[in-house]
Amino acid sequence: MESLGEGDPQVVGPYRLVGRLGAGGMGEVFLGRTAGGRTVAVKTVRQEFAADREFRQRFRQEVAAAQRVGGRWTAPVLDADTEGPQPWVATGYVAGPSLTEAVHRFGPLPPDTVRALGTGLADALEAVHALGLVHRDVKPSNVLLALDGPRLIDFGISRALDATSALTRSGYVVGSPGFMSPEQARGRPSGPAGDVFGLGAVLAFAATGRAPFGEQDSAAGLLYRIVHEEPELGGLDGDLLGLVRACLDKEPERRPTPAEVRERLARSAAGLTRLGERGWLPGAVSEEVARMAVALLDLESRPDPVQPPPPTVLAAPTPQAPTQAPQAPPTAPTAPYPAPPSFGPPPDPYAGRTPAGAYPAPGANPYAGQTPPGAYPYPVVQQPSKRRAGPLVATGVVAAVLAGLGVWLATGGPGGSGEATDKPTVTAAPATGKSDGPASPTPAGHDSKKAEAPPSPSPSAEQQGGDAVADAFLGTFEGTISSGGNGLQIVMRFTVHQGAVGDSIAYVETDGGLGTGQVMCTNEASLVSATRTRLTARTVTGTVSAGCTPLTGDGVLTPNKDGSLHFVQQGFTGDLQRNS
């Protein structure tokens, strides 16, 4: 990890950036930190792609699809902003080197490690393909090595870049030429079999230290060899040679499936190293992974720098009439100005926050159940953004129809038009020190205009403690939301009533994705926070009919100009119209 440069952002979304991890064809990758101390990998999109409407559409769809992936050997997508001036996506951070780095530093991996590697990657691809997704960029730099097994990263995201470049750059091929399938090299559609070709090339690289079609030639030369020549597999033998050769077959239909790859590796690796065990990597690589894991623990347990409190503006001192106790001996008159205030230590902006937990045990998903964090606690200039993908309050879903895909509902902020403002906004704590007492005359020699304290900003709905839901969100709303990824449509209806933070303020009903409009799933949601442009709520209870699976989570709704509310999350989007 490198230090941030002068031109690097300090904050992306709710994440404070602490270092640079690298750069790729789509953009730059940074190490970010949540307000609670957890670390994530934040990838920002290059401006040339952010300005392309076709890329925006593809990126939006691919992020929504990638958020559905949750296999054991993948790094999950935790959060994203596909609508802002500079789109970004945050994924779980894996404390370990890439396969490229490990092989270049420590040499080829032993055969039993290669078998374990292939088993984990085959599992990951099977999970991705089961959702109807294709990775399209399986290569050594997208494989990270952790103590308990490999992690496949960047699944699905690269498709947006691939499609956009193919449309906007004549003759331009996106990806890593040395690990692309023949169909990709020809510019043809690439399906799951293309990922298996990449898997075979990755296993060959891990076992021999070389890409099977070379690395030093031009991109055109590499693509020609991939299409017309046989791979160089010297250094491979036995079962691994046969498996890799099958994966690198020129014809997609002749390649094994990920499940078949896993079965062949299981037969040949009986009694050998298994994934989930710390000894699956050779000693030198294990030491490097352990060092990186310790460094991550140190970073996560280190407190964020305490920001100084906002300056306290003191009102002008006011004189007081001298007082004298009756029948008391003469004393000096009371001082004409009040005693100066006493100042204690600055407030802790993280007081009461739960410290980062211990590093997860091998095999556990450190991000299981994790939802994107809230806004960072200290002032941050925020770029205008109309909409932002975020966590939504879960509604029930019909398990048989959705096959495990959660349908999430949110409530969003009242008031305003829902349009982004033209100027950045700054979030800061309100000034204190306002007095409720009567005004006192200004002493001679003081300028009343200079001494007058500026008015304190109005507290947000979260801070007022009373009613927190604006009129724009009160009532019953209904509409149909749909998923651009699989065409699923869900009829949704919810009723919002007044309440304060922590109160139950919404009653949600859906048809569970059956498309009939008949209520199948109901939930109640409590208010988490409210601002003028969004409202966040959290599911607290749920009652479902047979076939529904209630989920939990936070969510957001934003108002439209016509009084409807716009809903968008994880590929589902739609406008909900007011009924009452």
N, C-alpha and C positions, 0 to 999 in steps of 0.2 A: 504494500500500500504506500502511495506517495502522499505528500502533504498537498493541501489545496493550493492552487496557484492564484495569482492576483485576479485573473478573470473568471475564476470558478465561483459558482453561487455558494452562499453560506447556508441557505435554507431552501429546501424544495418541499412544497406542501407542508405537512406537519413534521417533517424530518429535518433535524439539524445535521449538516454534513460535517464529517470529521476527517475525511481523506478521499483520495482518488484511487479507484481500483483498476481503471483502464479505459480504453476507448475501442469502439468497433464501427462497423459500417453504418449502424443506425444512430449512434450517439456515444455519449460518455457515461461511464459507470462510476458511482461514488458510494462510499460507505456512509450510511446515514444512521441516525440514532433517534429513537422515539423518546417522548417525554418521560416514559417509564424506564428508560435505560437500555432497551433491547436494540440490537443492531440489525440493519436491513441493507440490502443492495438496491440502490436507486439508479435507474437508467433513464437518462434524459435523451430526448429526440433532437436530432440536428434541425436547425432552422429551415434548411432547404426542403426537408421532408414535412416539417410542421406546417409549412405554407402550402403544401399540396393537398387539395381537397380529396383526391382519390386515396392518398395515403391516410388521411384522417379517418376516412370511412373504414378502410381496411384495418387500421390500427385499433379503432374502437371495437370492431368485431372480434379481432384476434385477442385483445386483452380480456374481453368478456368471456371468450372461450377458454383462455388459459386460466382464468380464475376458477374454473370448474375442476381443474386437474389437482388431485391430492394424493398421488401415489407415494409410497414410502421412499422411493429413490428419486424423487423430484424435489426441486426447490419451489415452494408454492408462491403464487402471486398474491400479495397481501393487500395492495392498494394501487390506485392508478388515477391519473387525471388525463383524460383523453380530449378535453375540450379547451384547456387553457392555452395561453400564448406559446408555452413550451410544454408539450405533452411529456409525461413521465410515467414510469411504472416501478413499483417497489416489490421486491421478492425477498424471500428468506435468505439470509446470508449464511453461507457454509464456510466454516473455519477449516480450510484445507486448500492445497494447491490444485491447479488444473492438471489434467493428465498430460498436457503438453509440457508444463513446467516440471512435473515429476520425472518424466522420461528424459528430458533434456538435462536435468541436474543429476539424476541417479541411474540413468540407463534403462534398458528394457525391463519389464516386469517378469517375474517367474511365471511358468505355465499355470500353477494353481491360482495365482492372483489374477491372471488373465481370465481364467474360467469364472472366478467369483465376480470379476468386473462385468463379464458378458451376461451373467445371470441377473445382476442388478439392473443393467441397462435394458435387457429384454423385458424385465418386469415393468420398468418405467414406460417403455414404448407400448407395451400391451395396455397399460392404463390409459395412455394418451389416445391410442387408436380406438379403444372401447367407447370413447366419447365422440367419435367421429372426427377427431383432429389428426393432423399430420405435423411432425416436427419440422422436417425439411432442412435442417441444418445440424445433423448429428456429426460432431467432429470433436477432436481431443480437447480443444479449448472450452467446449461446452460441457465437459465432464469434470466434476470436482470430486476430489478424494477426501472422504471423511473417515474417522476412526472406525465407524461401523459399516461403511460401504460407500459406493459412489452416489453422486447426485447428478441428474441430468437437468440442465438449466436452459433457459431461453426457448422452451417449447412453444410453438405457435406464434410467438411475437415476430419472428423473422419473416413470416409469410406476408405481412403488410409491406415490409421493405421490398421483398421480392416482387410482389405484384406491382407496386408503384414503379419500381425501376424498370420493369419489363415494359410498362406502358409509356414511360416518359423518356427512356434512353434507348435508342435504337441499337440493337446488337449487344446490349449490356447484360451480363450475367451476374447475379448476386449470389454470394455464398463463398465457400472455400473450395476452389476447383479441385483440389486433391482428394476431396471426400464427397464430391457430388456423384449422384447416380447417372448412368448413361442417359436416362430420359430427361433429367434436369439439364445435362450438358447439351442435349438437342433442343432445349426449350420447350419440351412437352410437359404436360401435367404429371406431377409426381405424387403418388399415393403412399400408403403404408410400406409397400415394398421398397420405395426409395429410402425410407428410414432404415430398413434392414440392410441395404447396401452400405449406408453410412456406418451402421454398427459393425459390419464386417471390416470396413476400412479402419475403424477405430481399434478393433481388436488386433488387427495386423500391426498397426502402429505401436500399440502397447507391448506386443510380444517381440517386435524386431527393432523398434526405435526409428522406423522409416515409414513414410506413407507408401502404400502399395503401388501407387502410380507415379511416385517421385515428388520432389518438392522444389527443386532448383530451376526447373524449366519455366517458360512463360505460361500464362494462363491458357492460351490457345493450345500450346503443346500438351498440357495436362489434360485438357478436355478431349483432345484427339485420342490420347492414349486410353482414357477412360472408355471411350466409345468403341475403339477399334483394336486395342491391344490387351493382352492378358496381364494381370497384376504380378508384381515381383514379390513372392512370398518366401524367399530364402530365409531360413531361421525358424520357420514353422514346420511342425511335423505332427504325425499322428492325428488324433481326433480334432485338434485345433486347426490343422491345415485343411482337413476336409470340411469343417464347418465354415471357416472363413471363405474358402473357395466357393461354397454354395451360396453364401451371402452376397458374394461379388459377381454372381452370374449376370450376364448382360441382359437377360430376359427377366422382367419383373415377376412373371407368373411362375418361374422356376425357383425363385428364392424361398427359403423357409419363412414361416411366420415367426413373430417374437416368441409365441408359446412353444413352437417347435425348437427354436434356438435354446430356450431354457431347458426343455426336456433333454436335448442332446448333451448339454453341458452338465446336467444333473447326473446322467448316466456315466459320463466320463470322469466326474469329480467325486464319486462316492468315497466317503471317508476322508476327503481332503478339506481344506479350509472352507468355511462357510461364511456367508455374509452375516453381519451382526456380531461377529467376533473381532476383537481388537487385533488379532494376529493375521488378518487377511492381507495386510500390506507387508512388504519387506521392511526390515528394521530401520533402514535409513529414512525411508519415506514415512514410516510411522512416527519417528522422532520429529520430523518436520511438521507433520499434522498435529502432533501433541503440542509442539511449540506454538503453533498458530491458535490452537484451542485455548491455551493458557493466556495468550495475548488477548483473545476475545473476551475471556472471563474478566481479565483486568480492566478492559475497556468498558464492559457492561457494568462493573461494580464501581467504576470511578464516577463521582458525582459531577453533574454538569456545572459549568462555571456559574456562580451566583451572580445574577444581574443586580446592579445597584437599584435601590427603590427609587421611584419617581420623586423628584424634589418636592418637599413640602412647602407650600406657599403660605406664609404667615400673614395674617391680617395686621393692619397698622395698630400699634399700641394705642390704647385709649386711656385718658386720665380718669382718676377716681377722686371724688371729693374727700378731703381729709376727714377722718372720723376721730372722735375722742370719747372714751368711756366716761360715763358720768361719775363725778366725785373721785376720779382717778388722778394721780399725780401727772403733771404735764409730761407728755412723751413726744417723741419725734413724730411728725405726721406720716401717715401711710404713704408709701412710695407711689408717685403718680402713675406708674406703669406696672402692669402685671409682671410677675416673676417670669424669667425666660423659661421656655419649655425644656424638659429634660429629654435627651435623645438616647434610646436604647440601641441594641444591635439591629442591623437591617433585617427586615422580614425575610423568611426563607420562602422563595417562590415554589418550593417543592415540599413544603411541610405537609405531613400526612400522606404522602405518596408512598406506595408500596415499593420497596427496593427490588431491583432486578433479581429474578430467581436464579437458583443454581443451574449450571449447564446440564442439559438433559442427558439421561443415560443413553448408551449406545442403542441405536435402533429406534429410539423415540423421535417423533416429529416435534422439534422445539417450537413449531408454530401452530400446532394443532389447536383449533378453536380460537386462534388469535384474530382479533378484528383490528382494522386500521385505527390508529390512535387519534385523539382529538387534537385541537390546535395547540401549538407550542405556547408555553405560558408567558414568554416575554415578548415585547413589541416586535412585530415583524411586518415589513411592508409587503402587502399582498398584491399580486398582479390581478387585474380584473379577469373574471372567468364567469361565463354564463352558467355553465353546468359542470359538475364534477362528479365522477364516479366515486361512490362512497358506500359505506355499509348501510343496509336498510333493515327495517324491522321485518322479521320473518313472518310470513303467513304460512298456513298449512298448504301442503301439496299432496296430490294423489301419487303415492309411491309408484304404483304400477305404470302410470303415464309418464312421470318425470324421471323415473329410474335414478332417484337419488339427487336430482338437481333441485336445490332449494329455491323456492320462490320467496322473494324478500319484499316487504313493504316498508315504506318509511313515511313519516310525516315531516313536512318542511316548514320553513319560516314564513310567518305572516307579514303582510304589509308590503308596500313597494310594488314595482312592476315586474320583478323578476329579471330585469335587464341589468347587465353589468354596468357599473359606473365608469366614467371616463378617466377617473383619477384613482391612483392606488389609495388604499385605506390603511391606517395604522391602528392596531389594537393596543391599548395601553390601559393600565389601571387608573381609575379616577382619582383626582386629587382629593385630599382630605383636609380637615381643619375648619370646615364651615361651622359657624356659630349660629345658634338659634336665638340668642339673646338680643335685646334691643340695641339699635345702633347708638354709638356714643359719639359725641362731637370730636372732630379731628383736632388734635392739639396744634397750637400755633407753630408755624415753621415746617409743617408737613404738607406735601402735595397730596390731596385726597385721591387724585387719579392714579398716581404712582403707587399709593399705599393700598389701593383697593385690590383685593384678591380676585383673580379671574374666576368666572363661574365654573363650577365643577361640571364635567360632562354628565349627561343623563345616564343613570345605570341601565344596563341591558335588562332584558326580560329575565335573564337568569339571576340577576342580582336583586331584582325588586322584591322577590319573595312572595308576592301576591299572585294575581292573575297573570299568566305568562303567555297565553295564546291570543293572538290578534284576531280580529273579526274575519280577516281573509281566509282563515282556516276553520272557522266554526261552522258546523253543519255536516251534511251528508254529501259525499262525492262518490261518483260511480263511473266506471269506464272499462275498456279492454286494453290490456297491456300485452305485448308480444315480444318474442325473442327472435332477433335477427339471425341467431345461429342455427336454430332448429325449427322455426316457424310456429312454436307453441304459443297459444293464446290463452289468456286467463282473464275471466271476468272478476273485477275487484270492486268492492264497495266498503267504504268506511265512514264512520261518524266521529267527529271531533267535538269535544266540549271543553269548557274552560277549566283551567287548573294551573297549579304551580309545579315547579320542578319536583319530581318524585311522585306526583299524583298520576293516577290513571286518567288519561285524557282522550283515548281513542278506542273505538270498537271496530274491528276489521273483519270483513267477511269475503271469502273467495269461493269460486266453484272448483278449486283444486286443479284447474287445467283441463276439465272435462269439456269446456266450451258450451255448457248448457245454461249457465247463469244460476243454476240451483246451488244454494249455499251448502258447502261441504265442510268448510273449515272456518273457525272463528277464533279471534285472539283479542286480548286487551293489551294496550301499550301505555307505558308511563312516560312522562315528559323528562327528557334528559337535558335539553337546552333549547333556547329560542332566541332568535335575533330578528331583525326586520326583514331578512330575506330568506331565512330557512329555519326549520324546526326539526329537531332530532328527537326521536322517541324510541323506546325499547320494549319489546314484547315481554310481558310478565306472566300472563296466563294464557291458556289455550284450551279450547274444546273442539274436538273434531269428530266427524262421522267416520264410519268404517272406511278404510282405504286411505285416510289422510295421515300425514306425518307432520306434526307441528315442529317448527324450528324456532330458534331464538336469535336475536341480534338487534343492532341499532339501525336506524334508517333516516332518510331525509326526503322531504318534498319541497319543491319550489313553486312559487305562484307564477301564473301567466297573466298577461295583460287583460284577457277577457274574463278573469275570475276563476278559470279552471286551474288545476294543479298538475304540474308535469312530474312524471315518475320515470326514473331510469336507474337501472342497477343490473350488473352482471348479464348484459345482453337483453334485458327486458326494458321496454320503454313504452310510454303512452301518456295521453292527457286524460285526466279524470274530471268530469264535468260536475258542477254543483247540482244537487237534487233538491236541497232545502237549506 
